[in-house]
């Protein structure tokens, strides 16, 4: 066993002990985080506007600070973006993570000197938890690759901004620098296909032991490796035995990955976002990811079925139940207050608190990490029909992850009243409108992870027949605009 392996085991034991202290005292841990957040933001503009100085309990906080999404918080964020200090959090943020907006372009999520370390620490601790539980350490002597965005950052009013993964690249610990791939120059390549080709060349003859990234992006890397080597990825990288992922559900990809690798490998699931690093898989034996209660984030939970009621009840960590769908609400040391990130979670364990990501509070597609929402597809279709005589009765969109040939794509099932003369041209118009709205979707098209969307014509009354087949014809039942699976799509194709 190498010196590095021995050190990793010792460090893993220390971190496990620290983790257990707060994990075994979840309510007290969250109360401490809550008090610290309020005290730190007491003199900010947001704190003054919401009378933080008078808040003596969580009930006071819930009464004085309403649930907000990005658009509702935007008036404050815009002031931060302009360079003002002490607005949402003390001072200025050190970064903005630039993400795709839902209704008005890009979102700027602040990252502060207090919040940023937790993003790095959580990723590190996920690996250390794996080491402590399994005792496996040989991978620390090999090379590790993190498929991520470019670390080249822009600047806005003195604050650097970029994709979260690109920002994180600036914080790789020194002890990982020699093992980490790809090179800085390759990581800075903007064109994704060119970048993956360069990564394949750089890593092909290396002792790769850990590979990390969003499954859809990693799949492209694996396929190019297989093409270059003429054999399975596991034969190219004989010591590759740990895959770390987040962002999308891995299960639809698992069979494909195991085929590409040629064997099973251990995996660690992460739950990171620009707004915070919320959870990581701390056990290979237990379902779910450990919710990080000691990372500068105070959590609230609203039952999904109650979320759109006038005054839904807000639950804290000591009040949640197993297998209930909750909307995740966060207050953070980056200055997000009672903030709805849009994700829904379910608890798989209460001792300790472990969660799975169950979806989004609204219908969506994120089979490849694209985060497409209903408003985007509705707007894209409307734009494509402008100044034409095309009319649509009903439509829904689903991902096609495993086509018979070629790249995956989004499949639009449309029942036309007046259909276009050229379906492919119409599909291109919709695709163009989608790419303008959603930077993640555009990245996937540009990177040749997805091909241009496909329009599939649904026969007349096809959607009615579908609703009848599931016993939901009439009333207030509606066809979901988006599905992250093909349950609706497959039925539409056989009706």
Buried (B, 14 or more C-beta within 10 A) or exposed (E): EEEBBEEBBEBBEEBBEEBEEBBEBBEEBBBBBBEBBBEBBEEBBBBEEBEBEEBEEBEBBBEBBEBBBBEEBBEBBEBBBEEBEBBBBBEBBBBBBBBBBBBEEEBBBBBBBBBBBBBBBBBBBBBBBBBBBBEBBBBBBBBBBBBBBBBEBEEBEEBBBBBBBBBBBEEBEEEEEEBBBBEEEBBBBEEBBEBBBBBBEBBBEBBBBBBBBBBBBBBBBBBBBBEEBEEBBBBBBEBBBBBBBBBBBBEBBBEBBBEBBBEEBEBBBBBBBBBBBBBBBBBEEBEBBBBBBBBBBBBBBBBBEBBEEEEBEBBBBEEBEEEBBBBBBBBBBBBBBBBBBBBBBBBBBEEBBBBBBBBBBBBBBBBBBBBBBBEBBEBBBEBBBEEEEBEBBBBBBBBBBEEEEEBBBBBBBBBBEEBBEEBEEBBBBBBBBBBBBBBBBBBBBBBEBBBBBBBBBBEEEBBBBBBEEEEEEEEEEEBBBBBBBBEBBEBBEEB
